[in-house]
Amino acid sequence: MDFREVSSTLTAKVRDINGNRVESAVRVVFELFNEPDEPWGCNINNHGKIDSTLTAQGVATATLNPGHRIMTHLLKAYTWRDERPQRHYLV
């Protein structure tokens, strides 16, 4: 199997102040840092270095699609309640 055919699932769990998973849909942004441009670097959900998705029962998922270069990846998953970032969650 060619390594470029293998993708990975990214998962972020969003919890309330009491540690319970949030019930309402919350937008989670997944972002890659220090990643080369395609085709060498990876992408998220086939949308480049940043993409977002909504949670379902407190869990958001995205797909990390491989590029041609094997390397370690630095990424961040975060959410906010309004236009101002409120809190960042590292994955």
N, C-alpha and C positions, 0 to 999 in steps of 0.2 A: 504494500500500500504506500502510495506517495504521501509524504507528510502534508502536502498542500491540500489534500482531500479531507483532512481531519479538522473539524471545528470543535469548539468547546462551548459549553453553556455557562454563562455568567449568571449568578443568582444573588439578589440583594433582598434582605428581609427588613421590612420597615415596622418598627414597634412604637407604641405610645410610651408615655412617661412611666407607666406601670410595667412595661416590659411585654405587653400584649401586642400581638400583630394587629395592625390597623385594619379595620373592616372596610372603610371607604377606599375607592380607587385613588391612589396617589401616584403622580408622575415621578419616575426615577430616571435620572440622566446617567448614562454610562459614558465615560470619556477616557480615551487612550492618550498617554503622554510620551514624548520623546520617541514617537513611532515614525519610521520612514514612510514616505508616500507609497501608495500602491503602484506597482504590484509587489514591491519588496515588503512593505509593512502590512500589518493586519488591518481589518476593518470590523466594525460592529454592525450586525444586521445588514451587511452589504450597503451601509450608508456612510462610510468614511470613519473618521476617528471619534465621532460623537453621535449618539443617538439616545432616544428615550423611549420608555414604555410605561404602561400603567400597572400598578400592583393588582393582584387578585388574591384576596384573603391575606394581605400583607406581604406577598412575595412578588418580586419583579424579576423577569428573566430576559436575557439578551444572548445573542450568538456572537462569539468571537470567531471570525473567519480568518484563516491563515494567509500569510503572504509568502513570498519566495525565500525570505531570509529567516533563519532560525535564530531566535533571540528571546531574552526575558522581556516581559511586558509590564509596564507600569500603568495601572488604570485606577480610576476613581468612580464610585457610584454615589450619587447624592440626590437629595430632594429638597424642596422648600414649600412653604405654605402660600407664598405670594411672590410678587416680582423681586423682592429682596431675598437673597439666600439666607435661610434661617439656621441651618445646621448641615454639616457635611458628614457623610458616613463613608468611611474607607472600607473597601472590600479587600 
